[in-house]
């Protein structure tokens, strides 16, 4: 029953992961976040959410996040 309400997202490629890591690193640097902090973890989740919902260019992600 729960399965009916879940939407399936395509898997991330290694290129996707590399780009997302670069965005994460840039955001952490720009916001002076410690990469192992809760705030950085929340930021990583937000980056992934935006990416999976159509914001797939690094420049667009950065604009939304900083």
URZI-V427722 format. One record per pair of residues at least 6 apart in sequence whose ideal C-beta (glycine too) atoms are under 7 Angstrom apart, sorted by the first residue. I is the first residue (numbers start at 1). J is the second residue. Records with the same first field share a line. If there is no record, write none. Layout:
I: J ; J
This chain:
9: 52
19: 58
20: 47 ; 48 ; 51
22: 58
23: 47 ; 58 ; 61 ; 62
24: 43 ; 44 ; 47
26: 62
27: 43 ; 62 ; 65 ; 66
28: 35 ; 40
30: 66
31: 66
33: 39 ; 40 ; 43
34: 40
43: 65
46: 65
47: 61 ; 65
50: 61 ; 64
51: 61
55: 61 ; 64
